[in-house]
Amino acid sequence: MAVAILSFGLLRTVIDAWYIGVEASSETRLVTRNSISLIFRLPLSYRDTIRQIDGVETVSYGNWFGGYYIDQKDFFANFAVEPHSYLELYPEYVIPDGQKVKFTSDRKGCLVGKKLADRFGWNLGDTITLTGTIFPGKWDFILRGIYEGRNKNIDETLFFFHWNYLNESIKKLQSTLKDHVGFYIIGIENPYIAAETSEAVDESFKNSLAETLTETEKAFQLGFVAMSEAIIKAIQLISLVVIFIILIVVANTMGMSVRERIGEYAVFKTLGFRTRQISLLIIGESMVITVFGGITGIIMTFPAAMGFSMAVGRFFPVFNITWETMCLDLAVTVTVGLLAGIFPAYRAVTVRIAEGLRRIG
């Protein structure tokens, strides 16, 4: 029972980790990208047009950089962003004031999450060299700030640097990619105007060479989750199979226990024990077994999740056991205990006294 609850809890935590970006999304942030695909870029000139739309408070922009550190195995998410407006839109990134000033004022400066800095042993002032894939070459950055998440659901494995630094380097190559961004982040007054503002943004660039698709940050994140929908469904199915296996094992255990002691229950009936008392005795035994095993499994889940997080931290930067998962574990435990005890209890209370006494010895 403990191992099964441990497995169930880990599987549910993996599913939660897949949706962590969705849960951390803000209702007052919109994401604008090219309507064809995220890999197609948008002109920087769109920024001024978006700012003039009613309800828009802040506009930031950036590019997915796609670089890696030393080896391609050392992959992590890295973005070129406009630092001032981007940090204004993401107050959940907690940065000491001094580090924030240094990062925003140094064009070659970079900002990284605490978990990422700990992973590579980076310290403030270190020079970090990334190898570009989308933008080839060696790119040097100076670590000016390390941020922490406002809560445990904030990803602390991200790498940010100045968009201007990227754009100026592209201009030297006279590339067609200059003065283009991969996405816009839009801060709006309140979540109730999200649909209206999104429609206004897309209408502003309709029939242009680069039409846009604007959606809430949550919908944008769900789009990435949908790419792995088959895997998520498979994990959910496996978690249900685990529950079914628990039920069968516990029900079989209780069934064997009741069959071995059917004579004892017949004696109880002879002594005047009522049906309800015998039923509670059997169901109570089933509950003791499942609850003890379930609580043991929940306790074991925490060190197991910590080890799992260390092994797959690159893929699941935020891997926390939620209260919902623990409550679900307890609900499963109680449900299995009740269902596994009901059928043996019914067998014990319906057997005739004479038939039960024949089995003594």
C-alpha positions as CSV (number, residue, x, y, z in Angstrom):
1,M,0.0,0.0,0.0
2,A,2.8,2.4,0.9
3,V,4.7,1.7,-2.4
4,A,1.5,2.1,-4.4
5,I,0.7,5.5,-2.8
6,L,4.3,6.6,-3.3
7,S,4.0,5.7,-7.0
8,F,0.7,7.4,-7.3
9,G,2.0,10.6,-5.5
10,L,5.0,10.8,-7.8
11,L,3.0,10.4,-10.9
12,R,0.6,13.1,-9.9
13,T,3.6,15.4,-9.0
14,V,5.0,14.8,-12.5
15,I,1.7,15.9,-14.0
16,D,1.7,19.0,-11.7
17,A,5.3,19.8,-12.8
18,W,4.1,19.8,-16.5
19,Y,1.5,22.4,-15.7
20,I,3.6,24.6,-13.4
21,G,4.1,27.2,-16.1
22,V,0.4,27.5,-16.6
23,E,-0.2,27.8,-12.8
24,A,2.4,30.6,-12.6
25,S,0.9,32.6,-15.4
26,S,-0.6,36.0,-14.7
27,E,-4.1,37.0,-15.8
28,T,-2.9,40.5,-16.6
29,R,-0.2,39.5,-19.1
30,L,-0.8,38.8,-22.8
31,V,1.7,37.2,-25.3
32,T,1.8,38.3,-28.9
33,R,3.6,36.2,-31.5
34,N,3.6,35.6,-35.3
35,S,0.3,34.1,-36.3
36,I,2.0,31.4,-38.4
37,S,4.4,30.1,-35.8
38,L,6.6,31.1,-32.9
39,I,9.7,30.6,-35.0
40,F,8.7,33.5,-37.3
41,R,9.6,37.0,-36.0
42,L,7.8,40.3,-35.7
43,P,9.1,43.8,-36.5
44,L,10.3,45.9,-33.5
45,S,8.1,48.8,-34.9
46,Y,5.0,46.9,-33.6
47,R,5.9,48.0,-30.1
48,D,4.7,51.6,-30.6
49,T,1.5,50.5,-32.2
50,I,0.7,48.1,-29.3
51,R,1.4,50.8,-26.7
52,Q,-1.4,53.0,-28.2
53,I,-4.1,50.4,-27.8
54,D,-6.6,51.0,-25.0
55,G,-6.0,49.0,-21.9
56,V,-2.3,48.4,-22.5
57,E,-0.1,49.5,-19.7
58,T,3.3,48.0,-20.4
59,V,4.9,46.4,-23.5
60,S,8.0,44.3,-23.4
61,Y,9.7,42.1,-26.0
62,G,12.3,39.5,-26.4
63,N,13.8,36.6,-28.4
64,W,14.4,33.0,-27.6
65,F,18.2,32.7,-27.8
66,G,18.7,28.9,-27.7
67,G,22.3,28.9,-26.6
68,Y,24.1,26.3,-24.4
69,Y,26.9,26.4,-21.9
70,I,30.1,24.4,-22.6
71,D,28.3,21.3,-23.8
72,Q,24.9,20.9,-25.5
73,K,23.9,18.7,-22.6
74,D,24.1,21.8,-20.4
75,F,20.9,23.2,-21.8
76,F,18.7,25.7,-20.1
77,A,16.2,28.3,-21.3
78,N,17.8,31.6,-22.2
79,F,16.1,34.8,-23.5
80,A,17.2,38.2,-24.9
81,V,14.7,40.7,-23.3
82,E,14.3,44.4,-22.8
83,P,15.2,44.4,-19.1
84,H,13.4,47.4,-17.7
85,S,9.9,46.6,-19.0
86,Y,10.3,42.9,-18.7
87,L,11.2,43.0,-15.0
88,E,8.3,45.4,-14.5
89,L,6.0,42.8,-15.9
90,Y,7.4,40.0,-13.8
91,P,7.5,41.2,-10.2
92,E,7.6,37.5,-9.1
93,Y,11.4,37.6,-9.9
94,V,12.9,38.9,-6.7
95,I,16.2,40.7,-7.2
96,P,18.3,42.7,-4.8
97,D,18.1,46.4,-5.8
98,G,21.9,46.7,-6.3
99,Q,22.0,43.7,-8.6
100,K,19.0,44.9,-10.5
101,V,20.6,48.3,-11.2
102,K,23.8,46.6,-12.3
103,F,22.0,44.3,-14.6
104,T,19.8,46.9,-16.3
105,S,22.8,49.3,-16.8
106,D,25.3,46.8,-18.2
107,R,24.5,45.9,-21.8
108,K,26.6,42.7,-21.5
109,G,25.1,41.9,-18.2
110,C,22.9,38.8,-17.6
111,L,20.4,37.8,-14.9
112,V,20.0,34.1,-13.9
113,G,17.9,32.1,-11.5
114,K,19.3,30.9,-8.2
115,K,19.0,27.2,-9.1
116,L,20.8,27.8,-12.4
117,A,23.6,29.7,-10.6
118,D,23.9,26.9,-8.0
119,R,24.0,24.2,-10.7
120,F,27.0,25.7,-12.5
121,G,28.6,27.4,-9.5
122,W,28.3,30.9,-10.9
123,N,29.0,33.9,-8.8
124,L,28.3,37.6,-9.4
125,G,30.9,39.1,-11.7
126,D,31.7,35.8,-13.5
127,T,32.0,35.8,-17.3
128,I,29.7,33.3,-18.8
129,T,30.1,32.2,-22.4
130,L,27.2,30.7,-24.3
131,T,27.4,29.0,-27.7
132,G,24.6,30.2,-29.9
133,T,22.5,27.8,-32.1
134,I,19.9,30.1,-33.6
135,F,22.5,33.0,-33.5
136,P,25.9,31.2,-34.1
137,G,29.0,32.2,-32.3
138,K,30.4,32.6,-28.8
139,W,28.5,35.1,-26.7
140,D,30.1,36.5,-23.5
141,F,28.0,37.8,-20.6
142,I,28.8,39.1,-17.2
143,L,26.7,37.8,-14.3
144,R,25.2,40.9,-12.7
145,G,22.1,39.5,-10.9
146,I,20.7,36.3,-9.4
147,Y,17.0,36.2,-8.8
148,E,14.8,34.1,-6.6
149,G,11.2,33.2,-7.0
150,R,8.6,35.0,-4.9
151,N,7.1,31.6,-4.2
152,K,8.2,28.0,-4.7
153,N,6.3,27.7,-8.1
154,I,8.5,30.2,-9.8
155,D,11.1,28.8,-12.2
156,E,14.6,29.7,-11.0
157,T,16.5,28.1,-13.9
158,L,16.1,30.9,-16.5
159,F,18.8,33.1,-18.1
160,F,18.1,36.6,-19.3
161,F,20.3,39.2,-21.1
162,H,19.8,42.5,-23.0
163,W,18.0,42.4,-26.3
164,N,20.0,45.4,-27.5
165,Y,23.2,43.4,-27.1
166,L,21.8,40.7,-29.3
167,N,20.4,43.2,-31.9
168,E,23.6,45.2,-32.1
169,S,25.6,42.1,-32.8
170,I,23.2,41.0,-35.5
171,K,23.4,44.5,-37.1
172,K,27.2,44.1,-37.5
173,L,26.5,41.0,-39.6
174,Q,23.9,43.0,-41.7
175,S,21.4,40.2,-41.1
176,T,17.8,40.3,-42.0
177,L,17.0,39.3,-38.3
178,K,17.9,42.8,-37.0
179,D,15.2,44.9,-35.4
180,H,12.9,41.9,-35.1
181,V,11.6,40.2,-32.0
182,G,10.3,36.7,-31.3
183,F,7.4,37.8,-29.0
184,Y,5.8,40.7,-27.2
185,I,4.7,40.6,-23.5
186,I,1.8,43.0,-22.9
187,G,0.7,44.1,-19.4
188,I,-3.0,45.1,-19.3
189,E,-5.1,47.0,-16.7
190,N,-7.2,44.1,-15.6
191,P,-7.9,40.5,-16.8
192,Y,-11.5,41.4,-17.8
193,I,-10.3,43.2,-21.0
194,A,-7.9,40.4,-22.1
195,A,-10.1,39.2,-24.9
196,E,-10.9,42.7,-26.1
197,T,-7.3,43.8,-26.0
198,S,-6.0,40.7,-27.8
199,E,-8.5,41.2,-30.6
200,A,-7.5,44.9,-30.9
201,V,-3.8,44.0,-31.1
202,D,-4.4,41.4,-33.8
203,E,-6.7,43.7,-35.7
204,S,-4.0,46.4,-35.8
205,F,-1.7,44.1,-37.9
206,K,-4.3,42.3,-40.0
207,N,-3.2,41.9,-43.6
208,S,0.3,43.0,-42.8
209,L,3.4,41.0,-43.8
210,A,3.6,39.6,-40.2
211,E,0.2,39.1,-38.8
212,T,-0.1,38.4,-35.1
213,L,-1.7,36.0,-32.7
214,T,-2.3,37.4,-29.2
215,E,-3.5,35.3,-26.3
216,T,-3.3,35.2,-22.5
217,E,-0.1,34.0,-21.0
218,K,-2.0,31.0,-19.6
219,A,-3.3,30.0,-23.0
220,F,0.2,30.5,-24.4
221,Q,1.7,28.1,-21.8
222,L,-1.1,25.6,-22.4
223,G,-0.1,25.5,-26.1
224,F,3.3,24.1,-25.0
225,V,1.7,21.6,-22.6
226,A,-0.6,20.4,-25.4
227,M,2.5,19.3,-27.4
228,S,3.0,16.6,-24.7
229,E,-0.6,15.8,-24.2
230,A,-0.2,12.1,-25.2
231,I,2.5,11.7,-22.6
232,I,0.4,13.4,-19.9
233,K,-2.6,11.2,-20.7
234,A,-0.4,8.1,-20.5
235,I,0.8,9.2,-17.0
236,Q,-2.7,9.9,-15.9
237,L,-3.8,6.5,-17.1
238,I,-0.9,4.8,-15.3
239,S,-1.9,6.5,-12.0
240,L,-5.5,5.2,-12.4
241,V,-4.1,1.7,-13.0
242,V,-2.0,2.0,-9.8
243,I,-5.2,2.8,-7.9
244,F,-7.0,-0.3,-9.4
245,I,-4.1,-2.5,-8.4
246,I,-4.1,-1.1,-4.9
247,L,-7.8,-1.9,-4.6
248,I,-7.4,-5.5,-5.9
249,V,-4.5,-6.3,-3.5
250,V,-6.1,-4.8,-0.4
251,A,-9.5,-6.4,-1.2
252,N,-7.8,-9.8,-1.7
253,T,-6.0,-9.4,1.6
254,M,-9.1,-8.6,3.5
255,G,-11.0,-11.4,1.7
256,M,-8.4,-14.0,2.8
257,S,-8.5,-12.6,6.3
258,V,-12.2,-12.8,6.6
259,R,-12.3,-16.4,5.1
260,E,-9.8,-17.6,7.7
261,R,-11.8,-16.1,10.6
262,I,-15.3,-16.8,9.4
263,G,-15.8,-19.1,12.4
264,E,-14.9,-16.3,14.8
265,Y,-17.5,-14.1,13.3
266,A,-20.0,-16.9,13.7
267,V,-19.1,-17.0,17.4
268,F,-19.6,-13.2,17.6
269,K,-23.1,-13.6,16.2
270,T,-23.8,-16.3,18.7
271,L,-22.7,-14.1,21.5
272,G,-25.1,-11.3,20.3
273,F,-22.9,-9.1,18.2
274,R,-25.0,-7.1,15.7
275,T,-24.4,-6.9,12.0
276,R,-23.3,-3.3,12.2
277,Q,-20.7,-4.1,14.9
278,I,-19.1,-7.0,12.8
279,S,-19.1,-4.8,9.7
280,L,-17.4,-1.9,11.5
281,L,-14.8,-4.4,12.9
282,I,-13.9,-5.7,9.4
283,I,-14.0,-2.3,7.7
284,G,-12.0,-0.8,10.5
285,E,-9.3,-3.4,10.0
286,S,-9.2,-2.6,6.3
287,M,-9.0,1.2,7.1
288,V,-6.1,0.6,9.6
289,I,-4.1,-1.3,7.0
290,T,-4.7,1.2,4.2
291,V,-4.3,4.4,6.3
292,F,-1.1,3.2,7.9
293,G,0.2,2.2,4.5
294,G,-1.1,5.4,2.9
295,I,0.5,7.7,5.4
296,T,3.8,5.8,5.2
297,G,3.6,6.2,1.4
298,I,3.0,10.0,1.6
299,I,6.0,10.4,4.0
300,M,8.2,8.4,1.6
301,T,7.0,10.6,-1.3
302,F,9.0,13.6,-0.1
303,P,12.5,12.1,-0.2
304,A,11.6,10.3,-3.4
305,A,10.5,13.5,-5.0
306,M,13.7,15.2,-3.9
307,G,15.8,12.5,-5.5
308,F,13.6,12.5,-8.7
309,S,14.0,16.3,-8.9
310,M,17.8,16.1,-8.7
311,A,17.8,13.5,-11.5
312,V,15.5,15.3,-13.9
313,G,15.8,18.9,-12.8
314,R,16.7,20.1,-16.3
315,F,13.3,19.0,-17.6
316,F,11.3,19.9,-14.5
317,P,12.8,23.0,-12.9
318,V,9.9,23.2,-10.4
319,F,9.1,19.8,-8.8
320,N,7.0,20.3,-5.6
321,I,4.5,18.1,-3.9
322,T,1.3,20.1,-3.6
323,W,-1.3,20.0,-0.9
324,E,-3.8,18.9,-3.6
325,T,-1.6,15.8,-4.3
326,M,-1.4,14.9,-0.6
327,C,-5.2,15.3,-0.2
328,L,-5.7,13.2,-3.2
329,D,-3.4,10.5,-1.7
330,L,-5.5,10.5,1.5
331,A,-8.7,10.4,-0.5
332,V,-7.5,7.4,-2.4
333,T,-6.3,5.7,0.8
334,V,-9.7,6.1,2.5
335,T,-11.6,5.1,-0.7
336,V,-9.6,2.0,-1.1
337,G,-9.9,1.1,2.6
338,L,-13.7,1.4,2.4
339,L,-14.2,-0.5,-0.8
340,A,-11.8,-3.3,0.1
341,G,-13.6,-3.8,3.4
342,I,-17.2,-3.6,2.3
343,F,-17.3,-6.9,0.3
344,P,-15.6,-9.1,2.9
345,A,-17.8,-7.5,5.6
346,Y,-20.9,-8.4,3.6
347,R,-19.7,-12.0,3.3
348,A,-19.1,-12.2,7.1
349,V,-22.5,-10.8,8.1
350,T,-24.5,-12.8,5.7
351,V,-23.0,-16.2,6.4
352,R,-25.2,-18.5,8.6
353,I,-24.0,-19.2,12.1
354,A,-24.2,-23.0,11.6
355,E,-22.2,-22.7,8.4
356,G,-19.6,-20.5,10.0
357,L,-19.2,-22.8,13.0
358,R,-18.5,-25.8,10.8
359,R,-15.3,-24.0,9.7
360,I,-13.8,-23.9,13.3
361,G,-10.6,-25.8,13.4
